[in-house]
Amino acid sequence: MNHLPQTIQVQINGQVKTLMVRQAELFLDTLRNAGLTGAKPGCKNGDCGSCTILVDHIPIQACQLFSMEVMDKNIMTIEGLIDQTVQKAFEEKWALQCGYCTPGYILNAYALLQHHPNADEETMKQWLDSNICRCTGYQEIIDAVTLLIDRNEYHEHHS
């Protein structure tokens, strides 16, 4: 096995990036080393969701991916959703406190609404169940997603 760093190309937040990675390097570490620090290292075993990113529009924990696995994939991090309505809904409904888990929740909510634009509360809970928050009551997060559905304000499309 080749343990030397290798070059990969990946599309992150609409821009093609060329990155040097080791074969056993976690994509969470690659993102953070590239200055994209919105995905947070919480549990580093896939339980908390604080490192959630979108890979080809599907929420995935970055701590569960090797960097080599994302070659030629379309990646969205929280930095790709700056100032979008989904973030504003979280602010309006106070669906955040310390902010550590918030990027994962926002990306999960964004993907949920792209796949299920009229999601009911049970569907919301199923999609958001992969994230853990130690500060807020989860109701504010459900309220933020419900607000987006009610206002029909979640159709930002990014590549």
C-alpha positions as CSV (number, residue, x, y, z in Angstrom):
1,M,0.0,0.0,0.0
2,N,1.3,3.5,-0.9
3,H,1.4,5.6,2.3
4,L,2.7,8.7,0.5
5,P,0.3,11.7,0.1
6,Q,-1.7,11.6,-3.1
7,T,-3.5,14.3,-5.0
8,I,-7.3,14.2,-5.3
9,Q,-9.7,16.5,-7.0
10,V,-13.1,17.1,-5.3
11,Q,-15.8,19.7,-5.8
12,I,-16.4,21.6,-2.5
13,N,-19.1,24.2,-2.3
14,G,-19.1,24.6,-6.1
15,Q,-15.3,24.9,-6.6
16,V,-13.0,22.2,-7.8
17,K,-10.2,21.8,-5.2
18,T,-7.0,19.8,-5.6
19,L,-5.9,18.4,-2.2
20,M,-3.0,16.4,-1.0
21,V,-4.2,13.5,1.3
22,R,-2.9,10.4,2.9
23,Q,-4.8,7.2,2.1
24,A,-5.9,6.7,5.8
25,E,-6.8,10.4,6.3
26,L,-10.3,11.2,7.4
27,F,-12.1,13.7,5.2
28,L,-13.0,15.7,8.3
29,D,-9.3,16.3,8.9
30,T,-8.8,17.1,5.2
31,L,-11.6,19.7,5.3
32,R,-10.3,21.3,8.5
33,N,-6.7,21.4,7.2
34,A,-8.0,23.1,4.0
35,G,-9.5,25.9,6.2
36,L,-13.1,24.6,6.1
37,T,-13.7,24.3,9.8
38,G,-17.5,24.3,9.9
39,A,-17.5,20.5,10.2
40,K,-16.7,19.9,13.8
41,P,-14.7,17.0,15.4
42,G,-17.2,15.9,18.0
43,C,-17.1,12.1,18.7
44,K,-15.1,11.1,15.6
45,N,-17.0,7.9,15.4
46,G,-20.2,8.9,13.6
47,D,-22.5,9.3,16.6
48,C,-22.9,13.0,17.1
49,G,-23.4,14.5,13.6
50,S,-21.3,17.6,14.3
51,C,-19.1,16.9,11.3
52,T,-22.1,16.4,8.9
53,I,-21.4,17.4,5.3
54,L,-23.4,16.7,2.1
55,V,-21.8,14.2,-0.3
56,D,-23.7,14.2,-3.6
57,H,-26.6,15.9,-1.7
58,I,-26.8,13.2,1.0
59,P,-25.8,14.0,4.6
60,I,-22.8,12.0,5.7
61,Q,-20.5,12.4,8.8
62,A,-17.1,13.5,7.5
63,C,-15.4,11.5,10.3
64,Q,-16.7,8.3,8.7
65,L,-15.1,9.0,5.3
66,F,-11.6,8.6,4.1
67,S,-10.5,11.5,1.9
68,M,-9.8,9.1,-0.9
69,E,-13.5,8.1,-1.0
70,V,-14.6,11.6,-2.0
71,M,-12.6,11.8,-5.2
72,D,-14.8,13.2,-8.0
73,K,-17.7,13.8,-5.6
74,N,-19.8,16.9,-5.0
75,I,-19.3,18.1,-1.4
76,M,-21.1,20.8,0.4
77,T,-20.0,22.1,3.8
78,I,-21.7,24.7,6.0
79,E,-19.4,27.3,4.3
80,G,-21.4,26.7,1.1
81,L,-24.6,27.8,2.8
82,I,-23.5,31.1,4.3
83,D,-26.4,33.6,4.6
84,Q,-29.0,31.2,3.2
85,T,-32.6,31.1,4.5
86,V,-32.1,27.8,6.3
87,Q,-29.5,29.5,8.6
88,K,-31.8,32.5,9.0
89,A,-34.6,30.2,10.1
90,F,-32.4,28.6,12.8
91,E,-31.5,32.1,14.0
92,E,-35.1,33.2,14.0
93,K,-36.3,30.2,16.0
94,W,-33.3,30.2,18.3
95,A,-32.4,26.7,17.2
96,L,-28.9,27.1,18.4
97,Q,-26.9,27.8,21.5
98,C,-23.2,27.1,21.7
99,G,-23.2,26.5,17.9
100,Y,-21.0,23.4,17.9
101,C,-23.7,21.1,16.4
102,T,-25.4,23.8,14.4
103,P,-23.6,23.3,11.1
104,G,-24.5,19.6,11.0
105,Y,-28.1,20.3,11.8
106,I,-28.3,23.0,9.2
107,L,-26.9,20.8,6.5
108,N,-29.1,17.9,7.5
109,A,-32.2,20.3,7.4
110,Y,-31.1,21.6,4.0
111,A,-30.8,18.1,2.6
112,L,-34.1,17.0,4.2
113,L,-36.0,19.9,2.5
114,Q,-34.4,19.2,-0.9
115,H,-35.5,15.5,-0.7
116,H,-38.8,16.0,1.2
117,P,-40.0,19.6,0.6
118,N,-43.2,19.0,2.6
119,A,-41.8,16.8,5.3
120,D,-44.0,16.0,8.2
121,E,-42.7,16.1,11.8
122,E,-42.0,12.4,11.9
123,T,-39.9,12.6,8.7
124,M,-38.0,15.6,10.2
125,K,-37.2,13.7,13.3
126,Q,-36.0,10.7,11.3
127,W,-33.7,12.9,9.2
128,L,-32.4,15.0,12.2
129,D,-32.0,11.9,14.4
130,S,-28.4,11.5,13.3
131,N,-27.4,14.7,15.1
132,I,-27.0,15.3,18.8
133,C,-27.3,18.6,20.7
134,R,-26.4,19.0,24.3
135,C,-27.6,22.6,24.7
136,T,-31.0,23.1,23.0
137,G,-34.3,21.5,23.2
138,Y,-34.8,19.8,19.9
139,Q,-38.2,21.5,19.4
140,E,-36.5,24.7,18.2
141,I,-34.8,22.8,15.5
142,I,-38.1,21.3,14.3
143,D,-39.7,24.7,14.5
144,A,-37.0,26.2,12.2
145,V,-37.5,23.4,9.6
146,T,-41.3,23.8,9.9
147,L,-40.9,27.6,9.4
148,L,-39.0,27.0,6.1
149,I,-41.7,24.6,4.9
150,D,-44.5,27.0,5.9
151,R,-42.8,29.9,4.1
152,N,-41.6,27.7,1.2
153,E,-38.2,29.3,1.5
154,Y,-35.6,26.5,1.2
155,H,-35.0,26.2,-2.5
156,E,-31.4,27.5,-2.6
157,H,-29.6,25.3,-5.1
158,H,-25.9,24.9,-5.0
159,S,-23.7,22.5,-6.9
